[in-house]
């Protein structure tokens, strides 16, 4: 149940990336439209854990942002904007923040940036310039 899932939210790499990400996702659904102060603090803690030798795993951070949006918690808009800008919309965390901000404020999700690719190892290349 929910009590067991809450045990997967604090950082514990031994519990595994997939299980922790899924737990945060599921808790967000269980609390849709109903913010929980303790969960909000924990999700923000996951998002802020970017320093040190073992920062929080990216999918857990992204799902924490999405859970805040799903729960309709508007107390952390600045945190969401911070990581949306800092990490960029093309990243997992940046997109999660963009999605949450859309749910909370109606702000449109920015278009995903297109990255130019430069290839230099084609098997067919011109002989000279």
KOLTIFI-170379 format. One record per residue (C-alpha): residue number from 1; x, y, z. Coordinates in nm, 4 decimals. Example, Ala and Ser with C-alpha at 12.3 -4.5 7.8 and 13.67 -1.06 7.14 Angstrom:
% residues 2
{1 {1.2300 -0.4500 0.7800}}
{2 {1.3670 -0.1060 0.7140}}
***
This chain:
% residues 129
{1 {0.0000 0.0000 0.0000}}
{2 {0.0869 0.3632 0.0220}}
{3 {0.2842 0.3248 0.3445}}
{4 {0.5224 0.0823 0.1728}}
{5 {0.5546 0.3089 -0.1321}}
{6 {0.6472 0.6049 0.0882}}
{7 {0.9497 0.4034 0.1996}}
{8 {1.0800 0.4200 -0.1587}}
{9 {1.0779 0.8011 -0.1789}}
{10 {1.3797 0.8876 0.0415}}
{11 {1.7099 0.8261 -0.1335}}
{12 {1.8152 0.4652 -0.1022}}
{13 {1.9898 0.3362 -0.4171}}
{14 {1.9619 -0.0198 -0.2838}}
{15 {1.5872 -0.0081 -0.3573}}
{16 {1.6518 0.0369 -0.7281}}
{17 {1.5810 0.3046 -0.9846}}
{18 {1.2685 0.1531 -1.1381}}
{19 {1.0971 0.0764 -0.8068}}
{20 {1.1686 0.4213 -0.6651}}
{21 {1.0564 0.6018 -0.9813}}
{22 {0.7364 0.3946 -0.9941}}
{23 {0.6639 0.4599 -0.6265}}
{24 {0.6910 0.8374 -0.6730}}
{25 {0.4681 0.8160 -0.9829}}
{26 {0.2066 0.6058 -0.7994}}
{27 {0.2052 0.8296 -0.4918}}
{28 {0.1481 1.1290 -0.7189}}
{29 {-0.1597 0.9530 -0.8583}}
{30 {-0.2856 0.8521 -0.5140}}
{31 {-0.2654 1.2149 -0.4010}}
{32 {-0.3916 1.3721 -0.7249}}
{33 {-0.5452 1.7064 -0.6346}}
{34 {-0.4607 1.6546 -0.2651}}
{35 {-0.1185 1.7911 -0.1648}}
{36 {0.0454 1.6238 0.1333}}
{37 {0.2928 1.8507 0.3171}}
{38 {0.5335 1.5698 0.4066}}
{39 {0.5367 1.4299 0.0530}}
{40 {0.5882 1.7767 -0.0947}}
{41 {0.8935 1.8245 0.1308}}
{42 {1.0305 1.4843 0.0287}}
{43 {0.9733 1.5405 -0.3453}}
{44 {1.1435 1.8804 -0.3266}}
{45 {1.4300 1.7190 -0.1380}}
{46 {1.4658 1.4638 -0.4199}}
{47 {1.4689 1.7416 -0.6792}}
{48 {1.7280 1.9443 -0.4849}}
{49 {1.9631 1.6480 -0.4353}}
{50 {2.2085 1.7293 -0.7136}}
{51 {2.5368 1.7719 -0.5225}}
{52 {2.7810 1.5322 -0.3647}}
{53 {2.9271 1.2010 -0.4705}}
{54 {2.5878 1.0318 -0.5204}}
{55 {2.3221 1.2778 -0.6423}}
{56 {1.9609 1.1637 -0.6754}}
{57 {1.8821 0.9647 -0.9893}}
{58 {1.7367 1.1696 -1.2745}}
{59 {1.4120 0.9699 -1.3250}}
{60 {1.3282 0.9998 -0.9529}}
{61 {1.3873 1.3755 -0.9707}}
{62 {1.1724 1.4089 -1.2836}}
{63 {0.8886 1.2035 -1.1366}}
{64 {0.9048 1.4108 -0.8179}}
{65 {0.8346 1.7218 -1.0263}}
{66 {0.5458 1.5460 -1.1996}}
{67 {0.4049 1.4293 -0.8661}}
{68 {0.4014 1.7906 -0.7416}}
{69 {0.2008 1.8900 -1.0480}}
{70 {-0.0360 1.5971 -1.0161}}
{71 {-0.0960 1.6718 -0.6464}}
{72 {-0.1704 2.0348 -0.7405}}
{73 {0.0856 2.1678 -0.4942}}
{74 {0.1439 2.5341 -0.5794}}
{75 {0.3880 2.6057 -0.2957}}
{76 {0.6944 2.5029 -0.4994}}
{77 {0.6463 2.6903 -0.8271}}
{78 {0.9861 2.8584 -0.7883}}
{79 {1.1580 2.5209 -0.7400}}
{80 {0.9914 2.3898 -1.0555}}
{81 {1.0922 2.7020 -1.2515}}
{82 {1.4481 2.6794 -1.1184}}
{83 {1.5025 2.3263 -1.2487}}
{84 {1.3062 2.3862 -1.5676}}
{85 {1.5541 2.6647 -1.6501}}
{86 {1.8671 2.5110 -1.5006}}
{87 {1.8303 2.1659 -1.6578}}
{88 {1.6630 2.2724 -1.9792}}
{89 {1.3356 2.1617 -2.1247}}
{90 {1.5048 1.8885 -2.3296}}
{91 {1.6059 1.7000 -2.0140}}
{92 {1.3912 1.4585 -1.8116}}
{93 {1.3827 1.6884 -1.5099}}
{94 {1.3283 2.0008 -1.7186}}
{95 {1.0367 1.8423 -1.9023}}
{96 {0.8886 1.7102 -1.5752}}
{97 {0.9006 2.0637 -1.4363}}
{98 {0.7421 2.2033 -1.7544}}
{99 {0.4618 1.9470 -1.7318}}
{100 {0.4024 2.0272 -1.3640}}
{101 {0.3975 2.4023 -1.4303}}
{102 {0.1389 2.3490 -1.7039}}
{103 {-0.0793 2.1522 -1.4617}}
{104 {-0.0407 2.4128 -1.1863}}
{105 {-0.0498 2.7414 -1.3776}}
{106 {-0.1689 2.6664 -1.7293}}
{107 {0.1681 2.7762 -1.8723}}
{108 {0.2223 2.6040 -2.2073}}
{109 {0.4959 2.3429 -2.2319}}
{110 {0.7821 2.4966 -2.4330}}
{111 {0.8712 2.3191 -2.7567}}
{112 {1.1459 2.0604 -2.7241}}
{113 {1.4702 2.2017 -2.8631}}
{114 {1.5980 2.0505 -3.1850}}
{115 {1.9624 1.9580 -3.1708}}
{116 {2.1728 1.9786 -3.4842}}
{117 {2.3755 1.6664 -3.5463}}
{118 {2.7052 1.6845 -3.7257}}
{119 {2.8181 1.3573 -3.8765}}
{120 {3.1752 1.3126 -3.9877}}
{121 {3.2039 0.9366 -4.0144}}
{122 {2.9738 0.8576 -4.3080}}
{123 {3.0930 0.5720 -4.5249}}
{124 {3.0270 0.7915 -4.8312}}
{125 {3.2084 1.1254 -4.8249}}
{126 {3.3152 1.3753 -5.0910}}
{127 {3.6663 1.3328 -5.2262}}
{128 {3.7572 1.6943 -5.1632}}
{129 {3.6211 2.0428 -5.1312}}
***
